[in-house]
Amino acid sequence: MDGITRDDLSLTVMTGNSFPICENPELKLNSFKHWFEFWLKIYRDQGSTFSPSPADFYRQDFIIIMTLKSRPLEPIGLSLSSIYNLDCAVNQQHHYASFYTSQFIEKLKERGSSTVMSSEYLSLCPEFRTRIEGLSAASILIEGTILNMVACGHHRMICTARADNSTSYLAQIAGYEIFQSDLEKRAFRCDLMHVDAKQRSSVDSVKQQRVKELANSIWERVTICHDAKLRMEFLREHSPASSVSSKAA
């Protein structure tokens, strides 16, 4: 679909686990259907034996949903995000942690923190894999997920990005760094990646600035549902920056 501008787009943030209480249950249900059907097809087309589990949607701290203003209940794309403390034995046993090797985790700790947020399950309707003011819609979702992390008072994010399509490259434009490359995960070739929102570089700094400007202009009018607001407030209160401020006081 051509001719989409920033003024046509909206972002909504909610949690994955507020069922059955939710201020926009139709959007949440439609987001789940979009996510499940998208990834079921992706895995089947790849010949993977893996299938998406509803639990992977339900466990998320945040669902970042992109819609058209003219169709506010129909997601055109979304990204999932949660917080992990990789020093915590419970988090280490979580199946999401199995994406990441011990070498990756050690390198992450060398950068100064084992508390990170994830960027997971980037999903975009095929008809909207288009340019928005000359930029990829997926890039805007990647940047929107980083903005959500910053709103939570955190600045380190990890992802497992497919290397067999444009996802890894788009993440590198956003400032992600490849810690380990070309590993097989669920029948896909993937890169294990990390971004520090305070110290971002890019493989294309000009495009990165354009994406950041566009995504920020959409984020300025983001709808953050009550469940997500409560989660954000809690994370800000327990963020690394908040801990430093408390110790200084």
Order of alpha helices (4+ residues) and beta strands (2+ residues): beta-alpha-alpha-beta-beta-beta-alpha-alpha-beta-beta-beta-beta-alpha-beta-alpha-beta-beta-alpha-beta-alpha-alpha
